[in-house]
Amino acid sequence: MASSDPDRGRSGRKDRRLQGGPEGGRDRGGTARGSEARLGGAGSVRPAAGGGLAAGGMALLPAAGVLLWTAGCTPRSTAQQAAPPAARLEPLSIQFANVAREAGITFRHDDCRKGMATMMEQAGPGVAALDYDGDGWQDLYFLNGRDLYGRGIQRRNALYRNKRDGTFEDVTLEAGVPGTGYGQGAAAGDFDNDGDTDLYLCQYGPNVLYRNDGGRFTDITAAARVDGMDYKEPFHTGATWVDYDRDGLLDLFVGGYVKFHAGPRYCPLPGSTQLSNCPPSVYEGTYCILYRNLGGGRFRNVTKEAGCWLPQSKALTCMVTDVNDDGWPDIFVGNDGSPAFLLRNERNGRFAEVGFAAGVAVSAEMSTMAAMGVDFGDYRNDGRLALFVADFQEKPNHLFENDGAGLFTEVSDAAGIGQPSVDFLKFGGGFVDYDNDGWLDLFWANGHVYPEIDKLNGPTRYKQHPQLFRNRGDGTFEEVTSGAGPAFAEKWASRGAIWLDLWNRGVQDIVVANNSDPPALLKHPGTPGRHWLSLRLVGRSSCRDAIGARVVVEAGGIRQTRIVRTSYSYLSSSDTRLHFGLGRAARVDRVEIRWPGGREQSFSDLAADAPYTVEEGAAAVRG
């Protein structure tokens, strides 16, 4: 939620390509390309001569450091060529409608402010989807604020069970998951491999881990020792489940934000005397935590020994990925107004922070990013996971291409998503094939963080509409927001967003969590004449959720790559099932799976328009 620099937001931007090797690199660690960047509106990130420390103590590695990145990994496969643009289908007119009320979702988020909202009260909420009762239909979990002023206001989170008829019912109290504090983010995952999806909640104050036992949850936070208060910092944001050591048990990475309790509550808006909540630049950062799963419902803090001790983190979304395709999960941490972290898995129980060396710590202009929305996806169908990062108002969103070995180049403007995003404050978003043509499109939700912005005499408003961009199949996107239905004309102060097949129809619906408003449920109308495939992976020697598995689906002359993850977007968590649009292909030629533990499997000749379950080591898939 870093405030933007008004002198940079609308300037012309040039996408920069990193050159590996001794003659290339990020300006050899010398002068940054473009003017100096603002750090949360109050500092700069400036490369030091010879690739030394940048402002704030961040190391900016020269070209030699880039070589260290490539030398430290061995990609298991080379990327395939992207399918030609001719493979694209004609655009469909897809009209999303917000059906939250009709679907029985009566929840309304309350930030519980007293007078003007503080930064903490504007941060959330995220949203989660999980099949908590194991019936094959995704349920929804919404996080809420709490009264922190002793006024006696009672608020709780809400779990809605999918009734499989287009509606939901509130089962929060029956299931035992009301939350225990001011809710921010959620991460769903089966940490004990018992077949029931468990739920971890990030809160202001101690976090909570709910263990799922057949649809009824138990708070086991104290016994598991994962409340996030190890370093006495209460502001927690996003978390992700990850089997970082590939022992078959999901470990837990928890993001820490800022020392809100030690700073001011209100600051003037940029260029104005109007007070509002403060940007993150006025606060010190805190720490992320890595908890190793010991089994038996117990975890141990291994942050320092695993190389994840990163002081001055201002983490929002934390996400599992595999940027160099070596089969070991890496972690991307989107920091708000400070350089992002990319934790490369060293395959020995440790991580190396390589954000600058990989080219994703800052933008192509050497500007820090607010990083409210994060996702990885193979939008070019070349087997390489690109990175999407959402940014603040008057700054563009960012798209980083992956060279296949974990080096990235920002291509936001060339891809057509930079300038159209400048006039919005972007939150939860990422890659989704909304039209089932086999090419990942981009969605993001919008909304400001300063409610008082409406009092200024300017065009920016607190509530904003979401945006949708169609993948043209040639490395570029076109905005289709105005033709995406009435839901895309509605305005909210949106935060978390997820997309999934809520009603098992073979299309991606979108759920948006809004601050101080009801959530939005954007129902997809369908894609006549286009086919799809859904895959649910069940690990055996690998973790049961198969988080970190890499799947390639070949159909209709296109090879699509996905990685199983739950945490992405903004403080949110979603379905582990993988969705593939197939266009006109009525059959799938081949499915290739690399499990988190390293086992590889493949299957051939599957009928489209069906969900399949794949068990690790099984000879066939189950429809």
Residue, then its C-alpha position, 0 to 999 in steps of 0.5 A: m500500500a505504498s504511496s506512489d511518486p507523482d513525478r514517476g507514475r505517468s512518465g514514459r517507461k522502457d522495458r529493460r532486458l537483463q543480459g547474463g554474462p560478464e558484459g551485461g547485467r543490471d548496469r553492472g551495479g553502477t548507475a541505475r537506468g532512470s531516475e532514482a526511485r522513491l521508497g514508500g514515498a520517502g527514500s530511494v533505492r540507489p545502486a552503489a558503485g561496484g554492486g555494493l549496498a543500496a539504500g536501506g542495506m539491500a545488496l544490489l548484485p552486479a552481473a557476476g551476481v547474476l551468474l551466481w544465480t544461474a550457476g546455483c541451479t540446474p533447470r530440469s527442462t528447456a522451455q518449449q516454443a510458444a504457440p503462434p498467434a494464429a492458434r488464438l480463437e476469436p474473442l468471446s463476449i463474456q458477461f460476468a454478473n455479481v451474484a453474491r446476494e442471490a447466492g446467499i452471501t450476507f457477509r459484510h466486512d467491517d474495518c471497525r474504524k473509530g473515526m478515520a481508518t488507520m493503515m491497519e484497518q485499510a490493509g485487508p481483507g483477503v479471502a479463501a476458497l477450500d473444500y472444507d467438508g470434502d464433498g468436491w465443491q469449493d466453499l468460501y471463507f471471508l475475514n473480518g475486522r475486530d473492535l480494537y477500541g473496547r466499544g463492545i462491537q462483536r464481529r467474526n469471520a464467515l465460512y460459507r458452505n457451497k450447497r451445490d445449487g448455486t447458493f451458500e449457507d453460513v456454517t461458521l459457528e457449526a464448523g468452529v472457525p470464527g477467527t480469534g483476532y483482526g483478520q487480514g489473510a488466509a492460507a488453506g492447506d492439508f498440513d497433516n496429510d489426513g485429507d481434510t483442508d486446514l486453515y491458517l489465518c493471519q491477524y493483527g495480533p497472534n495468528v491462528l491455525y485451525r486443524n480440520d477434522g472431518g469438517r469441524f475445526t480445532d484451534i491448535t495454534a498453541a500446541a503447534r507454536v505457529d502464532g507468528m509472535d516469535y519476534k513480538e511483532p503483531f502485524h501479520t499479512g499473508a502466508t503460504w504453505v510450502d514443502y520447502d525440504r520435500d519431506g512430504l509435510l507442508d511447512l508454513f511461511v508467514g509474512g510480517y508487515v510493519k511496526f504499526h504499533a510504534g508509529p503514527r496513526y494519521c498523516p497528510l495526503p500527498g500535496s494536501t493538508q487533509l489527514s488520512n492513514c499513513p503510508p508504510s514508508v513511515y514505519e519500520g519493517t518487521y520479519c517473515i517467519l518460516y515454520r518447519n513441519l515436524g509432524g504430529g501437529r508440531f512446528r519449529n521456527v527455522t527462519k534463521e537457519a534456513g536463510c530466511w532472516l530478512p529484517q525490514s520486511k514489509a511483506l504482503t503476499c507470499m507465494v510458492t513458485d519454481v522460477n528456475d524449474d529445478g523441482w524445488p519450491d522457491i518463495f516470492v515475497g512482495n514487499d510494500g514500498s521496499p525491494a521484493f524478495l525472491l528466496r531461491n531454494e538451495r536444495n539443502g534446507r536453506f534459501a538464498e535471497v536473490g531478488f536483485a540478481a533475478g531482476v524482480a526486486v524492483s521495477a525496470e526503472m529501479s522503483t520499488m513496488a507496492a506489490m499488493g497483488v502477486d501471481f506467477g503464470d505461463y502466459r506465453n505457453d513457453g513453459r516459463l513462469a512469468l511474474f505479475v505484480a500489482d502496484f499503487q495508483e499512478k504507477p503501472n502494474h508489472l509483468f516480468e518474463n522469465d528466461g527459463a533459468g530464473l532471470f527476469t525482464e520487465v515487459s509491462d509496457a510492451a505487453g500492454i498492461g502498463q499504461p491502462s493500469v496507471d489510473f487505478l490502485k491495484f490489489g488482488g490479481g493475477f493470471v486466469d484463463y477466463d475465456n477457456d482458449g488455452w491462454l492465461d489472461l489477467f484480472w485485477a481488483n482495484g480500490h484506494v487505501y485512503p478513504e479521505i481521497d474523495k474529499l480532494n478536488g481530483p479524479t481519484r476515488y476511493k472505490q474503483h472498478p476491477q479490470l480484465f485483460r485478454n491474452r492475444g497469444d502474441g505476448t500482448f494483452e488487450e483490455v476488455t473491461s468495458g465488455a465483461g459485464p455489469a460486475f466490471a462496472e461496480k466499484w468497491a475498495s477491493r483487496g483480496a481476489i481469487w478465481l476458481d470453478l465454484w460450481n464445477r461447470g468448467v469455467q472460472d468464477i471470481v471472488v473479490a473481498n472488499n473493505s467495509d463492503p460485502p464481497a463480490l461473487l462474479k459468476h461466469p456465464g460459460t464458454p459455449g464451444r470451448h473445452w476445458l480440463s480440471l486436475r486435482l492432484v493427490g500426493r502420497s509420498s509428496c504432500r497430499d495437496a501436491i503444492g509445488a507440483r508442476v503440470v504440463v497439459e498438451a492439447g490442440g497444439i498448445r502446451q500449458t504449464r501450471i504449478v499447484r499453489t494455494s496462496y496468491s493474489y493479495l492475502s488470499s488462498s484458493d483451490t488446489r485444482l488446476h484449470f486448463g482452457l482447451g479452446r476447440a480441442a475435445r481431447v487432451d493429448r498428454v499430461e505430464i506431472r512432476w510431483p513435489g517430491g520429484r517423481e514424474q508421471s504422464f498420461s495420454d489421450l484424456a477426454a476434455d470437459a471433465p474433472y480428473t483426480v490423479e494420485e501420485g504413483a497411480a497407473a491411471v487417472r480417476g474421472 
